């Protein structure tokens, strides 16, 4: 059960990346098996750090041109 609790915590951190409040009730995920949770975590990890087009446009204003 410890592995499942750890996965749930890691998933919560990934889901709430950049936000202060939780974005999903983790009780909903508790019913999933370990394999499903691992797949969710991998999917979230691949998305974290991916910039949206709005983010890219916003960051572009700080780019220095020579």
C-alpha positions in Angstrom: 0.0 0.0 0.0 2.9 2.3 0.6 3.8 2.3 -3.1 0.3 3.4 -4.0 0.3 6.2 -1.5 3.7 7.4 -2.9 2.3 7.3 -6.5 -0.8 9.3 -5.4 1.4 12.0 -3.8 3.7 12.2 -6.9 0.6 12.4 -9.2 -0.8 15.2 -7.1 2.4 17.1 -7.3 2.5 16.7 -11.1 -1.1 17.7 -11.5 -0.8 20.8 -9.4 2.5 21.8 -11.0 2.7 25.6 -10.8 -0.5 25.9 -8.7 -1.0 26.3 -5.0 -4.3 24.4 -4.6 -5.0 20.8 -5.4 -6.6 20.3 -8.8 -8.2 16.9 -8.3 -9.6 14.9 -5.5 -7.0 12.1 -5.0 -9.7 9.9 -3.5 -10.9 9.4 -7.0 -7.5 7.9 -8.0 -7.3 5.6 -5.0 -9.5 3.1 -6.8 -7.0 2.6 -9.6 -4.5 -0.2 -9.5 -0.7 0.4 -9.4 -0.3 -0.1 -13.1 -2.9 2.5 -14.0 -1.3 5.0 -11.5 2.2 4.4 -13.0 0.8 5.1 -16.4 -0.9 8.3 -15.2 2.4 9.4 -13.6 4.4 8.7 -16.7 1.9 10.6 -18.9 2.0 13.6 -16.5 5.8 13.6 -16.4 6.0 13.8 -20.1 3.6 16.9 -20.1 5.2 18.8 -17.3 7.6 21.4 -18.6 5.9 21.4 -22.0 5.1 25.0 -22.8 1.8 26.1 -24.3 1.8 28.5 -27.2 0.6 31.2 -24.8 3.5 30.5 -22.5 5.9 30.6 -25.4 4.5 34.0 -26.6 4.8 35.4 -23.1 8.4 34.2 -22.7 9.3 35.6 -26.1 9.0 39.1 -24.7 12.0 38.5 -22.5 14.3 37.2 -25.2 17.3 39.4 -25.9 18.1 40.0 -29.5 21.6 40.9 -30.6 
